[in-house]
């Protein structure tokens, strides 16, 4: 998985653009994972799906809080 170096980032861009560029390789990897295949085929059991949603909640909570308060650390 290729990692975007900090020196390659144009920090004058909007936050959404920076996040998209910085996480592109991770998203590409996740899209081709077994877990993603199970999710898109509806094969995750309820407990696994709830765990998945809980992980997403924490990720998006940190993103939102960081956007709201630039000094917040997750």
N, C-alpha and C positions, 0 to 999 in steps of 0.2 A: 504494500500500500504506500503510495507516494505521500509524503508529508509536505505541506506548504510551509516554507520557511518564513519566519517573521520578517526577514529582509525583503521578501517578495510581496508583502502586504502593502496596499495603498490605504493608509489609515484615514485618508480624506473621504473615503467612500462611506455610504450609509452602513449602519450596523448590520442590517439584513444582508447586504452584499458581502460584508466581511465574514459573517457566519457561514454563508453559503460557500464561499471560497475555501474557508478554513476547514469545513467539515465535508467537503465533496468526496474525498477518498473514503472516509468512514461511511458515508451514506452509500457509496457504490458497493463497498464490501457488505454492508448490512442488507442491501437489496438482494444480494445473491446468497444470503445465508439460509441455512435449513430452517431457522426460526421464522424468517420472513416467509418462506414457502408454506410452512404450517399455518401461519397467520392468514395469508391470502387465500389458502384453501379451506379455511375454517376448521382446521384440525387441532388447534390448541384447546385443551380442556379449560373449564371455567377458571380454575385456580391459576393456571399459567397465564391466561388472558388478563386476569385481575392483577397479577404481578407485573405484567407488561405495562398496563395502564398506570400502575403506581410508579413505575420507573419514569414513564413519560411525564407524569404529574410533577415529579421532583425536578426533572430537567427543565420543563417549561416554567415552573415556579422560579427557579434560579435565574433563568433568562429574563423573565419579567421583572423580578426584584432588582436585578442588575441594571436593567434599563431604567427603572424608576429611581434607583439610588446608586449612583455610579461607584460608591464605596462599599457596597454589599458584597460579602464573600460567601460562597456556598461551600 
